[in-house]
Amino acid sequence: MTAEPPTKGARTQHEIIQAAHSLFRANGYNGTSMRQIARQAGITVSSIYNHFATKEDIFLAVLEAFHPYHELLPILENASGNTKEEFLRSAAHNMLDILERRPDFINLMLIELVEFNSRHLPRLFEEIYPRVLSVLQSFFHRRGALRPMPTQVVVRAFMGFFFSYFITNTMVRDYWATIQDNSVLDDFVDIFLYGILADEQPEPAEGGQP
């Protein structure tokens, strides 16, 4: 069955979101006006209000349309590996491949964190949570034992470790260009899995007794 072509209203809404995305990236949320969005989209300001009640509604539509979870969740659901470690390594590398092609993601997240104090993220997470559960089930069914801890802690720790890698890699890529990204990412995964302290034998006590 041939898909129905988008209506004029749907096309206009798409153009508004595309224009706002470009302007928010360049100027930030507070630095972008409705008039600028209208001009970029090639419509009047009054036409915008036929689709969005406020500029914040436009930002939320941009966040939902351009958030990389649309690309990240499918690759996480299909991450390879028979063990939990193999799964995490596959997931981390696949996520990095996606985000390297999405430099706008950092801009959008900084706007959300700084200008909105993250108030839209709970709603966004609620929408994607069923698929997050699917990823978690796939992960927990892999071979390998975990220390007893809440699932939420495991998820937050993985997200924290990965995005700390992604952000710091953006900051120091040119300065530490001699270090291969893939090697560093694998080291980050090792730290997440095993920590940074090497296993050491206790110092023998005096008299040669341990």
Beta strands, then each sheet from edge to edge (+ up, - down):
end
